[in-house]
Amino acid sequence: MTTWVPQSCTLPTTEQPLRVAEFDALFAERLAGSSRPERLRLELVLTGGKGVEETVRELVARESDCCSFFTFTVEPCPEHIRLDIEVDSAHEAVLDSLQERATATAGRERP
């Protein structure tokens, strides 16, 4: 599996595995579906629940701080949360890797 953390990320190297683990936990616990409606946009459907929207918003806000090329849109729906992730063409491979990691991690039990 390739990594989705790009070299342009400003998060300190020692903190990057922790952030990846946060996304892995989100995907493992909440990812219900994904699609790629456009080449530079990934759409994730996350199961809802108490505090999930806030958790997602906080996580993507922190990710935007270190990887400003991501554009995250969080859209709460009655049964789920839709998370759209967009990148510029220079970071398409990062989006490819993020999609790969999300789908590989979905439904996996955490240790």
N, CA, C and O atoms as a GROMACS GRO file, in nm:
protein
  444
    1MET      N    1   0.084  -0.117   0.000
    1MET     CA    2   0.000   0.000   0.000
    1MET      C    3   0.089   0.124   0.000
    1MET      O    4   0.185   0.132   0.076
    2THR      N    5   0.058   0.217  -0.083
    2THR     CA    6   0.138   0.339  -0.089
    2THR      C    7   0.093   0.436   0.020
    2THR      O    8  -0.016   0.424   0.076
    3THR      N    9   0.179   0.531   0.048
    3THR     CA   10   0.146   0.630   0.150
    3THR      C   11   0.075   0.748   0.086
    3THR      O   12   0.103   0.782  -0.029
    4TRP      N   13  -0.014   0.810   0.159
    4TRP     CA   14  -0.081   0.928   0.106
    4TRP      C   15  -0.028   1.056   0.168
    4TRP      O   16  -0.080   1.165   0.140
    5VAL      N   17   0.073   1.046   0.252
    5VAL     CA   18   0.132   1.166   0.311
    5VAL      C   19   0.234   1.221   0.212
    5VAL      O   20   0.338   1.159   0.190
    6PRO      N   21   0.207   1.336   0.153
    6PRO     CA   22   0.298   1.392   0.053
    6PRO      C   23   0.418   1.461   0.117
    6PRO      O   24   0.415   1.497   0.235
    7GLN      N   25   0.521   1.479   0.038
    7GLN     CA   26   0.640   1.549   0.087
    7GLN      C   27   0.610   1.693   0.123
    7GLN      O   28   0.680   1.752   0.205
    8SER      N   29   0.507   1.752   0.063
    8SER     CA   30   0.473   1.891   0.090
    8SER      C   31   0.401   1.910   0.223
    8SER      O   32   0.374   2.024   0.262
    9CYS      N   33   0.370   1.803   0.293
    9CYS     CA   34   0.303   1.811   0.422
    9CYS      C   35   0.394   1.882   0.523
    9CYS      O   36   0.513   1.850   0.533
   10THR      N   37   0.338   1.976   0.597
   10THR     CA   38   0.416   2.051   0.696
   10THR      C   39   0.401   1.995   0.837
   10THR      O   40   0.460   2.049   0.931
   11LEU      N   41   0.324   1.890   0.854
   11LEU     CA   42   0.312   1.826   0.986
   11LEU      C   43   0.446   1.764   1.021
   11LEU      O   44   0.506   1.698   0.936
   12PRO      N   45   0.495   1.785   1.143
   12PRO     CA   46   0.623   1.725   1.180
   12PRO      C   47   0.624   1.574   1.154
   12PRO      O   48   0.525   1.505   1.179
   13THR      N   49   0.734   1.525   1.104
   13THR     CA   50   0.746   1.383   1.066
   13THR      C   51   0.705   1.289   1.178
   13THR      O   52   0.642   1.186   1.153
   14THR      N   53   0.738   1.323   1.301
   14THR     CA   54   0.704   1.236   1.413
   14THR      C   55   0.554   1.230   1.438
   14THR      O   56   0.505   1.134   1.498
   15GLU      N   57   0.480   1.331   1.394
   15GLU     CA   58   0.335   1.333   1.415
   15GLU      C   59   0.257   1.271   1.299
   15GLU      O   60   0.138   1.241   1.315
   16GLN      N   61   0.322   1.251   1.185
   16GLN     CA   62   0.251   1.199   1.068
   16GLN      C   63   0.189   1.061   1.090
   16GLN      O   64   0.074   1.040   1.050
   17PRO      N   65   0.260   0.966   1.153
   17PRO     CA   66   0.195   0.836   1.176
   17PRO      C   67   0.072   0.844   1.266
   17PRO      O   68  -0.022   0.766   1.251
   18LEU      N   69   0.072   0.939   1.358
   18LEU     CA   70  -0.043   0.956   1.447
   18LEU      C   71  -0.164   1.007   1.368
   18LEU      O   72  -0.276   0.963   1.391
   19ARG      N   73  -0.140   1.099   1.277
   19ARG     CA   74  -0.249   1.152   1.194
   19ARG      C   75  -0.302   1.043   1.102
   19ARG      O   76  -0.423   1.030   1.085
   20VAL      N   77  -0.213   0.966   1.041
   20VAL     CA   78  -0.256   0.855   0.955
   20VAL      C   79  -0.341   0.757   1.036
   20VAL      O   80  -0.442   0.706   0.986
   21ALA      N   81  -0.301   0.731   1.160
   21ALA     CA   82  -0.377   0.640   1.246
   21ALA      C   83  -0.517   0.696   1.275
   21ALA      O   84  -0.613   0.619   1.286
   22GLU      N   85  -0.528   0.827   1.288
   22GLU     CA   86  -0.660   0.887   1.311
   22GLU      C   87  -0.750   0.866   1.190
   22GLU      O   88  -0.867   0.830   1.205
   23PHE      N   89  -0.696   0.887   1.071
   23PHE     CA   90  -0.774   0.862   0.950
   23PHE      C   91  -0.806   0.713   0.936
   23PHE      O   92  -0.918   0.677   0.899
   24ASP      N   93  -0.710   0.627   0.966
   24ASP     CA   94  -0.735   0.483   0.960
   24ASP      C   95  -0.850   0.443   1.052
   24ASP      O   96  -0.937   0.364   1.013
   25ALA      N   97  -0.852   0.497   1.173
   25ALA     CA   98  -0.959   0.466   1.268
   25ALA      C   99  -1.094   0.514   1.214
   25ALA      O  100  -1.194   0.443   1.224
   26LEU      N  101  -1.096   0.634   1.158
   26LEU     CA  102  -1.219   0.686   1.099
   26LEU      C  103  -1.268   0.595   0.987
   26LEU      O  104  -1.386   0.560   0.982
   27PHE      N  105  -1.178   0.557   0.897
   27PHE     CA  106  -1.216   0.471   0.785
   27PHE      C  107  -1.261   0.333   0.834
   27PHE      O  108  -1.360   0.279   0.786
   28ALA      N  109  -1.188   0.276   0.930
   28ALA     CA  110  -1.221   0.143   0.980
   28ALA      C  111  -1.357   0.141   1.048
   28ALA      O  112  -1.434   0.046   1.033
   29GLU      N  113  -1.387   0.245   1.122
   29GLU     CA  114  -1.511   0.249   1.200
   29GLU      C  115  -1.630   0.304   1.124
   29GLU      O  116  -1.743   0.267   1.153
   30ARG      N  117  -1.607   0.394   1.026
   30ARG     CA  118  -1.718   0.470   0.971
   30ARG      C  119  -1.736   0.468   0.820
   30ARG      O  120  -1.842   0.509   0.772
   31LEU      N  121  -1.637   0.422   0.743
   31LEU     CA  122  -1.650   0.430   0.598
   31LEU      C  123  -1.754   0.330   0.548
   31LEU      O  124  -1.740   0.209   0.564
   32ALA      N  125  -1.858   0.384   0.487
   32ALA     CA  126  -1.966   0.301   0.433
   32ALA      C  127  -1.962   0.294   0.281
   32ALA      O  128  -2.023   0.205   0.221
   33GLY      N  129  -1.890   0.386   0.219
   33GLY     CA  130  -1.882   0.386   0.074
   33GLY      C  131  -1.791   0.495   0.024
   33GLY      O  132  -1.761   0.591   0.095
   34SER      N  133  -1.746   0.478  -0.099
   34SER     CA  134  -1.663   0.580  -0.161
   34SER      C  135  -1.685   0.579  -0.311
   34SER      O  136  -1.721   0.478  -0.370
   35SER      N  137  -1.662   0.696  -0.370
   35SER     CA  138  -1.671   0.706  -0.516
   35SER      C  139  -1.578   0.817  -0.560
   35SER      O  140  -1.535   0.902  -0.482
   36ARG      N  141  -1.549   0.815  -0.687
   36ARG     CA  142  -1.459   0.914  -0.747
   36ARG      C  143  -1.536   0.981  -0.860
   36ARG      O  144  -1.512   0.949  -0.977
   37PRO      N  145  -1.629   1.073  -0.828
   37PRO     CA  146  -1.712   1.134  -0.932
   37PRO      C  147  -1.633   1.220  -1.031
   37PRO      O  148  -1.677   1.243  -1.144
   38GLU      N  149  -1.518   1.267  -0.988
   38GLU     CA  150  -1.430   1.343  -1.074
   38GLU      C  151  -1.287   1.302  -1.044
   38GLU      O  152  -1.257   1.252  -0.936
   39ARG      N  153  -1.200   1.322  -1.139
   39ARG     CA  154  -1.060   1.280  -1.126
   39ARG      C  155  -0.992   1.336  -1.002
   39ARG      O  156  -0.910   1.269  -0.940
   40LEU      N  157  -1.025   1.458  -0.967
   40LEU     CA  158  -0.958   1.525  -0.855
   40LEU      C  159  -1.048   1.538  -0.732
   40LEU      O  160  -1.022   1.618  -0.643
   41ARG      N  161  -1.155   1.457  -0.727
   41ARG     CA  162  -1.247   1.461  -0.613
   41ARG      C  163  -1.284   1.320  -0.569
   41ARG      O  164  -1.321   1.235  -0.650
   42LEU      N  165  -1.271   1.299  -0.440
   42LEU     CA  166  -1.308   1.172  -0.377
   42LEU      C  167  -1.426   1.200  -0.286
   42LEU      O  168  -1.424   1.296  -0.208
   43GLU      N  169  -1.527   1.117  -0.294
   43GLU     CA  170  -1.644   1.131  -0.209
   43GLU      C  171  -1.651   1.010  -0.116
   43GLU      O  172  -1.656   0.896  -0.162
   44LEU      N  173  -1.650   1.036   0.013
   44LEU     CA  174  -1.660   0.931   0.113
   44LEU      C  175  -1.793   0.943   0.186
   44LEU      O  176  -1.837   1.053   0.218
   45VAL      N  177  -1.857   0.830   0.211
   45VAL     CA  178  -1.979   0.826   0.290
   45VAL      C  179  -1.943   0.759   0.422
   45VAL      O  180  -1.896   0.645   0.424
   46LEU      N  181  -1.966   0.832   0.531
   46LEU     CA  182  -1.932   0.784   0.665
   46LEU      C  183  -2.061   0.764   0.744
   46LEU      O  184  -2.152   0.846   0.736
   47THR      N  185  -2.068   0.656   0.819
   47THR     CA  186  -2.184   0.635   0.904
   47THR      C  187  -2.185   0.742   1.012
   47THR      O  188  -2.081   0.782   1.063
   48GLY      N  189  -2.304   0.786   1.045
   48GLY     CA  190  -2.318   0.891   1.145
   48GLY      C  191  -2.317   0.834   1.286
   48GLY      O  192  -2.289   0.716   1.307
   49GLY      N  193  -2.347   0.918   1.379
   49GLY     CA  194  -2.351   0.881   1.519
   49GLY      C  195  -2.317   1.002   1.604
   49GLY      O  196  -2.277   1.107   1.553
   50LYS      N  197  -2.333   0.985   1.731
   50LYS     CA  198  -2.309   1.095   1.824
   50LYS      C  199  -2.163   1.140   1.817
   50LYS      O  200  -2.070   1.061   1.838
   51GLY      N  201  -2.144   1.268   1.788
   51GLY     CA  202  -2.011   1.327   1.786
   51GLY      C  203  -1.928   1.301   1.662
   51GLY      O  204  -1.816   1.352   1.652
   52VAL      N  205  -1.978   1.223   1.567
   52VAL     CA  206  -1.899   1.188   1.449
   52VAL      C  207  -1.874   1.310   1.361
   52VAL      O  208  -1.761   1.331   1.316
   53GLU      N  209  -1.977   1.389   1.337
   53GLU     CA  210  -1.958   1.507   1.251
   53GLU      C  211  -1.851   1.599   1.310
   53GLU      O  212  -1.764   1.647   1.237
   54GLU      N  213  -1.857   1.623   1.439
   54GLU     CA  214  -1.759   1.710   1.504
   54GLU      C  215  -1.618   1.652   1.493
   54GLU      O  216  -1.522   1.725   1.468
   55THR      N  217  -1.606   1.522   1.511
   55THR     CA  218  -1.477   1.455   1.500
   55THR      C  219  -1.420   1.470   1.359
   55THR      O  220  -1.302   1.500   1.342
   56VAL      N  221  -1.504   1.449   1.259
   56VAL     CA  222  -1.462   1.461   1.120
   56VAL      C  223  -1.420   1.606   1.090
   56VAL      O  224  -1.315   1.628   1.030
   57ARG      N  225  -1.499   1.700   1.132
   57ARG     CA  226  -1.467   1.841   1.107
   57ARG      C  227  -1.334   1.881   1.172
   57ARG      O  228  -1.253   1.951   1.112
   58GLU      N  229  -1.312   1.836   1.294
   58GLU     CA  230  -1.189   1.869   1.365
   58GLU      C  231  -1.068   1.805   1.298
   58GLU      O  232  -0.964   1.868   1.284
   59LEU      N  233  -1.082   1.679   1.256
   59LEU     CA  234  -0.973   1.608   1.191
   59LEU      C  235  -0.936   1.673   1.057
   59LEU      O  236  -0.819   1.695   1.030
   60VAL      N  237  -1.035   1.703   0.975
   60VAL     CA  238  -1.004   1.761   0.845
   60VAL      C  239  -0.954   1.906   0.858
   60VAL      O  240  -0.877   1.952   0.774
   61ALA      N  241  -0.996   1.977   0.962
   61ALA     CA  242  -0.942   2.111   0.985
   61ALA      C  243  -0.793   2.104   1.017
   61ALA      O  244  -0.715   2.184   0.966
   62ARG      N  245  -0.755   2.010   1.102
   62ARG     CA  246  -0.613   1.993   1.133
   62ARG      C  247  -0.535   1.948   1.010
   62ARG      O  248  -0.421   1.991   0.990
   63GLU      N  249  -0.595   1.863   0.927
   63GLU     CA  250  -0.526   1.817   0.806
   63GLU      C  251  -0.508   1.932   0.707
   63GLU      O  252  -0.406   1.940   0.640
   64SER      N  253  -0.607   2.019   0.698
   64SER     CA  254  -0.596   2.136   0.609
   64SER      C  255  -0.484   2.229   0.653
   64SER      O  256  -0.422   2.296   0.570
   65ASP      N  257  -0.458   2.234   0.783
   65ASP     CA  258  -0.352   2.320   0.834
   65ASP      C  259  -0.214   2.278   0.783
   65ASP      O  260  -0.130   2.364   0.756
   66CYS      N  261  -0.190   2.148   0.769
   66CYS     CA  262  -0.057   2.102   0.728
   66CYS      C  263  -0.050   2.066   0.580
   66CYS      O  264   0.058   2.064   0.522
   67CYS      N  265  -0.163   2.040   0.519
   67CYS     CA  266  -0.168   2.004   0.376
   67CYS      C  267  -0.273   2.093   0.310
   67CYS      O  268  -0.386   2.051   0.287
   68SER      N  269  -0.233   2.215   0.281
   68SER     CA  270  -0.328   2.316   0.233
   68SER      C  271  -0.384   2.287   0.093
   68SER      O  272  -0.477   2.354   0.048
   69PHE      N  273  -0.328   2.189   0.025
   69PHE     CA  274  -0.378   2.156  -0.109
   69PHE      C  275  -0.508   2.077  -0.103
   69PHE      O  276  -0.576   2.065  -0.205
   70PHE      N  277  -0.543   2.023   0.014
   70PHE     CA  278  -0.671   1.952   0.030
   70PHE      C  279  -0.783   2.053   0.049
   70PHE      O  280  -0.766   2.153   0.119
   71THR      N  281  -0.897   2.026  -0.014
   71THR     CA  282  -1.020   2.098   0.015
   71THR      C  283  -1.120   1.994   0.064
   71THR      O  284  -1.157   1.903  -0.009
   72PHE      N  285  -1.161   2.009   0.189
   72PHE     CA  286  -1.256   1.916   0.250
   72PHE      C  287  -1.392   1.983   0.262
   72PHE      O  288  -1.402   2.100   0.302
   73THR      N  289  -1.496   1.909   0.228
   73THR     CA  290  -1.633   1.956   0.248
   73THR      C  291  -1.706   1.848   0.326
   73THR      O  292  -1.716   1.734   0.282
   74VAL      N  293  -1.757   1.885   0.443
   74VAL     CA  294  -1.831   1.793   0.529
   74VAL      C  295  -1.978   1.827   0.517
   74VAL      O  296  -2.019   1.940   0.544
   75GLU      N  297  -2.058   1.728   0.477
   75GLU     CA  298  -2.201   1.750   0.460
   75GLU      C  299  -2.279   1.647   0.541
   75GLU      O  300  -2.285   1.530   0.504
   76PRO      N  301  -2.338   1.690   0.653
   76PRO     CA  302  -2.418   1.596   0.732
   76PRO      C  303  -2.551   1.566   0.663
   76PRO      O  304  -2.616   1.655   0.609
   77CYS      N  305  -2.589   1.440   0.666
   77CYS     CA  306  -2.717   1.394   0.613
   77CYS      C  307  -2.788   1.319   0.727
   77CYS      O  308  -2.725   1.292   0.829
   78PRO      N  309  -2.913   1.286   0.712
   78PRO     CA  310  -2.984   1.221   0.822
   78PRO      C  311  -2.918   1.092   0.874
   78PRO      O  312  -2.913   1.070   0.995
   79GLU      N  313  -2.870   1.009   0.786
   79GLU     CA  314  -2.816   0.879   0.826
   79GLU      C  315  -2.664   0.869   0.819
   79GLU      O  316  -2.606   0.775   0.872
   80HIS      N  317  -2.602   0.965   0.753
   80HIS     CA  318  -2.458   0.955   0.731
   80HIS      C  319  -2.395   1.094   0.716
   80HIS      O  320  -2.464   1.196   0.722
   81ILE      N  321  -2.267   1.095   0.697
   81ILE     CA  322  -2.192   1.218   0.672
   81ILE      C  323  -2.118   1.199   0.541
   81ILE      O  324  -2.051   1.098   0.520
   82ARG      N  325  -2.131   1.296   0.452
   82ARG     CA  326  -2.057   1.289   0.327
   82ARG      C  327  -1.935   1.378   0.340
   82ARG      O  328  -1.945   1.495   0.377
   83LEU      N  329  -1.819   1.320   0.308
   83LEU     CA  330  -1.694   1.394   0.311
   83LEU      C  331  -1.637   1.396   0.170
   83LEU      O  332  -1.596   1.294   0.117
   84ASP      N  333  -1.635   1.515   0.112
   84ASP     CA  334  -1.575   1.533  -0.020
   84ASP      C  335  -1.433   1.584   0.000
   84ASP      O  336  -1.409   1.673   0.081
   85ILE      N  337  -1.341   1.527  -0.075
   85ILE     CA  338  -1.200   1.566  -0.067
   85ILE      C  339  -1.155   1.600  -0.209
   85ILE      O  340  -1.164   1.517  -0.300
   86GLU      N  341  -1.108   1.722  -0.225
   86GLU     CA  342  -1.060   1.766  -0.356
   86GLU      C  343  -0.915   1.809  -0.346
   86GLU      O  344  -0.870   1.858  -0.243
   87VAL      N  345  -0.843   1.789  -0.456
   87VAL     CA  346  -0.702   1.830  -0.465
   87VAL      C  347  -0.678   1.895  -0.601
   87VAL      O  348  -0.761   1.885  -0.692
   88ASP      N  349  -0.563   1.960  -0.613
   88ASP     CA  350  -0.524   2.014  -0.744
   88ASP      C  351  -0.457   1.902  -0.824
   88ASP      O  352  -0.428   1.795  -0.769
   89SER      N  353  -0.433   1.925  -0.951
   89SER     CA  354  -0.378   1.820  -1.037
   89SER      C  355  -0.239   1.774  -0.993
   89SER      O  356  -0.201   1.660  -1.020
   90ALA      N  357  -0.163   1.859  -0.928
   90ALA     CA  358  -0.030   1.821  -0.880
   90ALA      C  359  -0.036   1.717  -0.769
   90ALA      O  360   0.063   1.650  -0.741
   91HIS      N  361  -0.151   1.703  -0.705
   91HIS     CA  362  -0.164   1.610  -0.591
   91HIS      C  363  -0.263   1.496  -0.619
   91HIS      O  364  -0.315   1.434  -0.526
   92GLU      N  365  -0.288   1.469  -0.745
   92GLU     CA  366  -0.379   1.360  -0.781
   92GLU      C  367  -0.332   1.226  -0.725
   92GLU      O  368  -0.413   1.146  -0.679
   93ALA      N  369  -0.202   1.200  -0.728
   93ALA     CA  370  -0.149   1.073  -0.676
   93ALA      C  371  -0.173   1.060  -0.526
   93ALA      O  372  -0.192   0.950  -0.475
   94VAL      N  373  -0.172   1.172  -0.455
   94VAL     CA  374  -0.202   1.171  -0.312
   94VAL      C  375  -0.347   1.128  -0.290
   94VAL      O  376  -0.376   1.048  -0.201
   95LEU      N  377  -0.438   1.182  -0.371
   95LEU     CA  378  -0.579   1.144  -0.361
   95LEU      C  379  -0.598   0.997  -0.396
   95LEU      O  380  -0.677   0.928  -0.332
   96ASP      N  381  -0.526   0.949  -0.498
   96ASP     CA  382  -0.532   0.807  -0.534
   96ASP      C  383  -0.492   0.720  -0.415
   96ASP      O  384  -0.559   0.621  -0.384
   97SER      N  385  -0.384   0.758  -0.349
   97SER     CA  386  -0.333   0.681  -0.236
   97SER      C  387  -0.427   0.688  -0.116
   97SER      O  388  -0.445   0.590  -0.045
   98LEU      N  389  -0.486   0.805  -0.094
   98LEU     CA  390  -0.582   0.819   0.015
   98LEU      C  391  -0.704   0.731  -0.008
   98LEU      O  392  -0.753   0.666   0.084
   99GLN      N  393  -0.753   0.728  -0.131
   99GLN     CA  394  -0.866   0.642  -0.164
   99GLN      C  395  -0.830   0.495  -0.143
   99GLN      O  396  -0.909   0.418  -0.088
  100GLU      N  397  -0.712   0.456  -0.188
  100GLU     CA  398  -0.666   0.318  -0.172
  100GLU      C  399  -0.661   0.281  -0.023
  100GLU      O  400  -0.708   0.174   0.017
  101ARG      N  401  -0.604   0.370   0.057
  101ARG     CA  402  -0.591   0.342   0.200
  101ARG      C  403  -0.729   0.336   0.267
  101ARG      O  404  -0.754   0.247   0.348
  102ALA      N  405  -0.817   0.429   0.232
  102ALA     CA  406  -0.950   0.431   0.292
  102ALA      C  407  -1.026   0.302   0.265
  102ALA      O  408  -1.082   0.242   0.356
  103THR      N  409  -1.028   0.258   0.140
  103THR     CA  410  -1.102   0.138   0.107
  103THR      C  411  -1.038   0.012   0.163
  103THR      O  412  -1.108  -0.083   0.199
  104ALA      N  413  -0.906   0.010   0.172
  104ALA     CA  414  -0.837  -0.107   0.230
  104ALA      C  415  -0.858  -0.115   0.380
  104ALA      O  416  -0.859  -0.224   0.437
  105THR      N  417  -0.876   0.000   0.445
  105THR     CA  418  -0.890   0.006   0.590
  105THR      C  419  -1.035  -0.010   0.634
  105THR      O  420  -1.060  -0.051   0.747
  106ALA      N  421  -1.130   0.022   0.547
  106ALA     CA  422  -1.272   0.020   0.582
  106ALA      C  423  -1.313  -0.115   0.640
  106ALA      O  424  -1.285  -0.220   0.583
  107GLY      N  425  -1.378  -0.110   0.753
  107GLY     CA  426  -1.431  -0.231   0.815
  107GLY      C  427  -1.328  -0.315   0.886
  107GLY      O  428  -1.363  -0.417   0.947
  108ARG      N  429  -1.204  -0.277   0.881
  108ARG     CA  430  -1.101  -0.354   0.950
  108ARG      C  431  -1.111  -0.329   1.099
  108ARG      O  432  -1.129  -0.215   1.143
  109GLU      N  433  -1.100  -0.435   1.177
  109GLU     CA  434  -1.103  -0.419   1.322
  109GLU      C  435  -0.976  -0.355   1.370
  109GLU      O  436  -0.867  -0.383   1.320
  110ARG      N  437  -0.991  -0.268   1.467
  110ARG     CA  438  -0.874  -0.204   1.527
  110ARG      C  439  -0.818  -0.294   1.635
  110ARG      O  440  -0.892  -0.366   1.703
  111PRO      N  441  -0.684  -0.290   1.651
  111PRO     CA  442  -0.623  -0.374   1.755
  111PRO      C  443  -0.662  -0.327   1.894
  111PRO      O  444  -0.619  -0.387   1.993
   0.00000   0.00000   0.00000
